[in-house]
Amino acid sequence: MLKSLSRRQRHTSPGGLRFVAVSGTTSVTENFYVYEYGDEMLVVDCGIGFSENEAYGADLMLPDFSYVATLKKRLRGILLTHGHEDHIGAVPYLLKELKSKPDVYASPLTIGFVREKFKEHGLDSGVLKAFNPDNASLTLGSFKITPFRVTHSVPDSVGYFIETPEGNLVHVSDFKFDWTPVDGKTFDTKKLSALSSRGVLAMTSDCLGSTSPGYTQSEQSVKARINSIFDGSHGRIFFTTISSNISRMQQAIEVAERHGRKVVFVGRSIENKTEIARSLNQLVVKKSQVISQNQARNYRDSELCYIISGSYGQARSSLFRVVNGEHSTLSFKQSDTVIFSADPAPPGSKEKVDALIDKLFQAGVGVYYYDIQEDLHVSGHGSQEDIKMLLGLVKPRWAIPIGGTIRHMKAYEDLVTKHGQIGKKRVLRLLPGMAAELSTQRAVRRQVYRPKSALLSGDGETVISGETIERRKQLSASGVLAISAGLGGGRLVNIGFAQSGLSGPLEERRSSALRKKLGEIEAGGLTRSELTKKMVQTAKKHFSTKNGNSPVILVVVR
């Protein structure tokens, strides 16, 4: 059942229990979810998205905070599930938007990552509350929350068992059942099973792996392949993965030690996150094994392993700058080996990584990457059997797929209904801005509001409006014709306008025509604004293309 709320009703809680998927159901990033009971609210996860409009200056996306901002007095706290950017990257922006200080709860490693962001944004880290997932219990208003460990590609990941007067909820974001995780801490199925035995009204859970058969492989399965590449490499090794994938870096460090190689961390994100993980014993490495870039000059190439940021081909990353000859201290040699141990999943990232790989091959560097070595990366998301096992443990009355796209939600629905774990009518697929009002008798889906993501420039500070992006798209497609005009003369300047003949004799003839027209218009005693309008109209007639398009006309009247 799907209903739509009026503008007056949309920010009014129904008085019972509901879950709002602000974002994170039609893309695999920008995860931001809200639980409400009566006049109280919880936020679970607050992540960034990766923009497809990078060519127009927008690198990142932020969730639409307006729903929470409008009801901020109801907010009892923010819960975070793990340390990936698409789940924590927008937290500082949310707190700035709220202009208040709700407490933020997460495991120690996740809090460590967020604390670093707070420093960058000048925010008070006193609101950050770390808990031990093995024994923590939180009471936030009417919500009683019990965290439990889950396994994912970043250590210290958790799910939440949330008790409310209306019923119990389970929130499991990105997960898989990894029985041999790198940190030795498995999914706490015993705890989740015991909690779920009290009855679960609804479960929200990761659906990204719903199209993949079987179980997702353990993180440990990558280590053997990394080792074999080290065996065959005699120059420097550059290993790149996402900066929060501490488990993957742990494996690379262990292999490097086995081969007598020192480790050099390169890139601010890698350096910061590994330092945080080491301080919490989430990344174990001997002090003597880690050296600086300057110290690396004293070692043979065969004794070095660089762990470097830029696995998604980001334009300002260290790997990008080394490949393009822009790094201050590093450049590639033909004897080097580069290992990409990450799935280029964010929009546009594969094209950027492919371009880097092509340049590396052109330079004679050895490269191991996703297209030729599938065993260099395993997903952090549970496949079909993982999903079925989770449903079997929890046995919720209602199931809500999150963290994927529409096709993943549909595959999730088909999977769990086919195997009889839950009826089709009890799988609630939600689009952004939709809510599920929950009770033991029924669940009603409502469109609460139409969220609009905010776009961020590469500096992480400047918000770019949708109108600005559309204008930039228009400029990129049509170009600009600038007209500098005044009494007795005028000049045309073509900027990216693909009209033939805008130089040389033809430009002179058209300039003459515009100057003549200008003289005629000026003789009519028009105002400056009227004069500008007439000039734009005239220029469009002269320079419109065959399909009716014309460049953006800029007029400066002196």
Sequence and secondary structure as in RCSB ss.txt:
>XXXX:A:sequence
MLKSLSRRQRHTSPGGLRFVAVSGTTSVTENFYVYEYGDEMLVVDCGIGFSENEAYGADLMLPDFSYVATLKKRL
RGILLTHGHEDHIGAVPYLLKELKSKPDVYASPLTIGFVREKFKEHGLDSGVLKAFNPDNASLTLGSFKITPFRV
THSVPDSVGYFIETPEGNLVHVSDFKFDWTPVDGKTFDTKKLSALSSRGVLAMTSDCLGSTSPGYTQSEQSVKAR
INSIFDGSHGRIFFTTISSNISRMQQAIEVAERHGRKVVFVGRSIENKTEIARSLNQLVVKKSQVISQNQARNYR
DSELCYIISGSYGQARSSLFRVVNGEHSTLSFKQSDTVIFSADPAPPGSKEKVDALIDKLFQAGVGVYYYDIQED
LHVSGHGSQEDIKMLLGLVKPRWAIPIGGTIRHMKAYEDLVTKHGQIGKKRVLRLLPGMAAELSTQRAVRRQVYR
PKSALLSGDGETVISGETIERRKQLSASGVLAISAGLGGGRLVNIGFAQSGLSGPLEERRSSALRKKLGEIEAGG
LTRSELTKKMVQTAKKHFSTKNGNSPVILVVVR
>XXXX:A:secstr
 EEE  TTTTTS  SSEEEEEEESSSSSS  EEEEEETTEEEEEEE  EE S GGGT  EEE   HHHHHTGGGE
EEEE   S HHHHTTHHHHHHHHTS   EEE HHHHHHHHHHHHHHT  GGGEEE  TTT  EEETTEEEEEEE 
B SSSS EEEEEEETTEEEEEE S B  SS TTS    HHHHHHHHTT  SEEEEE TTTTS S    GGGGHHH
HHHHHHT  S EEEE  TT HHHHHHHHHHHHHTT EEEEESHHHHHHHHHHHHTTSS   GGGB  TTGGGGS 
GGGEEEEES TT  TTSHHHHHHTT  SS    TT EEEE S   STTHHHHHHHHHHHHHHTT EEE TTT GG
G   SS  HHHHHHHHHHH  SEEEEESS HHHHHHHHHHHHHTTSS GGGB    TTEEEEE SS EEEEE   
   EEE TTS  EE HHHHHHHHHHHHH EEEEEEETTEEEEEEES   TT STHHHHHHHHHHHHHHHHHHHTT
  HHHHHHHHHHHHHHHH  TTS   EEEEEE 
